[in-house]
Amino acid sequence: MYQLSTFDMPVLYYCVLDQPIEVSGYINSIANDIGLSDEALDVGSYAYDILVGFAQNLIISWKVIVGVGVGGSAVLGIFFLFMLRVPGYLSCSIWTSILATPCILGFGGFYCKEVATDWSDQPGKYSDGTVRGIQALGYTCWVFCSLCVLAIIYLRRRIQISVGISKTAARAVMDVPTTMIYPLIQLVGFVGLVGLWIPSTLLLTTTGEPAESTTEFYGFQMSYVVLQYSNEIAYSFWYFLFVFFWTSEFILAMGEITLALCFSKWYFSTDKRNLLGINIGSAACMTIRKHFGTAAFGSLIIGLVQFIRFFLIRIQQKLNRSGAGNNVSDVAFGCCQCFIFVLERWLKYLSKNAYIQTALFSYSYCRGSRDAYYLINRHSYLMGVCGLVSDAALFMGKLFVVVGCAITAFGISEQNFTEDSFAAICVMVGTGILAYFVIGIFSNVLEMAMDSILICFLVDDEMFGAQGSRYVPEELDNFIKNIDGKHRDAGGYSIVN
């Protein structure tokens, strides 16, 4: 029907459009020819101008973005680790965020009560049902506020020990600084995987047989070409997808075992000032030699769950396209998706704890998963509270680094682009996004340190608590004695029971 002229620009022996802006003019001209207005198929030239300006500012200021986004996030991340070890800082931050929840709920209940009272004094303007609904909402807020207060009182000692474990994990990362390098190694592995997987998948897509198909568009019959694939090629697509899921999870599993080895060695070292034998290189070699199969089997299970989830999504799309789908099938597939998503998250959590057990006792994946499961059951309250506290600490760290890097980049750019605030905002946004991804990579190390220190502490208390353990870090031991009132040589810590 219409033919778009080709602008040749070779990319991997393929021709792509060299001037995509002219596509907008062609689309609008086609819209006019078939009787549609320009606004009906407006491809967003204004949005395109904003994107082009954003990209140009990023290219011009790439040195500032990379320097502040990477270097600044590394400096602020190290500074945040020091801040975690400052006495009182983490405790005040965590308790402030925890106590803010019941305060907000209580204020919300009071506000709803005042609003309901004010509305009841205006008869005829608001119905009785609306006033009673606002009153019920206020009472509900007060009920949840009371539950939060009771939960905080019951879990107060566990919250305190979670703060101590987070501080100890920060010290472990500082004492074994080579662990901060491992995310870069994982990043190289992911880049290599994507670099091999995408070209292979694109090459596979070129093996299809072209076939002509037609569709109706605003009363007009339009012809287009589709590629049809044989069953062997379709199976190859599914195989490539499974390989991607399995390999990506395998890279993550190898990293978790390697980091767990480093932090478990650090915990069970009697002399934590002499750590010459603890580094990421020796831990990685041990993981490859002794725990390669454990990582492969654990990642295989999670990869299969992800593959099944994607397969269900594909089936749902096929049903909807063929017209066989309905509300019942959508609800059924939605429930299945939710169940598989929860199963995937649970398996990842269990696998992480199983890898820590593997690092401690050289267990297989099945034995490590079983022991991790029973350990979580025995200390479910403490594990849950530590998870919440670690998430809060990591969130504060990410927020601190991202905001700090973004403000720094904005200040530098404002001096260079004094008359163009849009350019400074673009640089600030680009730096913030880059800093978020960089600190996200390194925060995984701190998260793994928190989980490893917690598991090591619980295992240590169960194994040596009766006679008094000599492995508990002095920093954590002194912190616990202040809230538990019991020395570690006097028969273990009652706080973990």
Secondary structure as UniProt FT lines:
FT   STRAND          10..11
FT   TURN            12..13
FT   STRAND          14..15
FT   HELIX           21..33
FT   TURN            34..35
FT   TURN            38..41
FT   HELIX           45..60
FT   HELIX           62..66
FT   HELIX           67..72
FT   HELIX           73..84
FT   TURN            87..88
FT   HELIX           89..120
FT   TURN            124..125
FT   HELIX           128..154
FT   HELIX           156..175
FT   HELIX           177..181
FT   HELIX           182..205
FT   TURN            206..207
FT   STRAND          209..217
FT   TURN            218..219
FT   STRAND          220..228
FT   HELIX           231..267
FT   TURN            272..273
FT   TURN            276..277
FT   HELIX           280..290
FT   HELIX           292..322
FT   HELIX           327..361
FT   HELIX           365..378
FT   HELIX           380..416
FT   TURN            418..419
FT   HELIX           421..464
FT   TURN            465..467
FT   HELIX           474..484
FT   HELIX           488..490
FT   HELIX           494..496
//
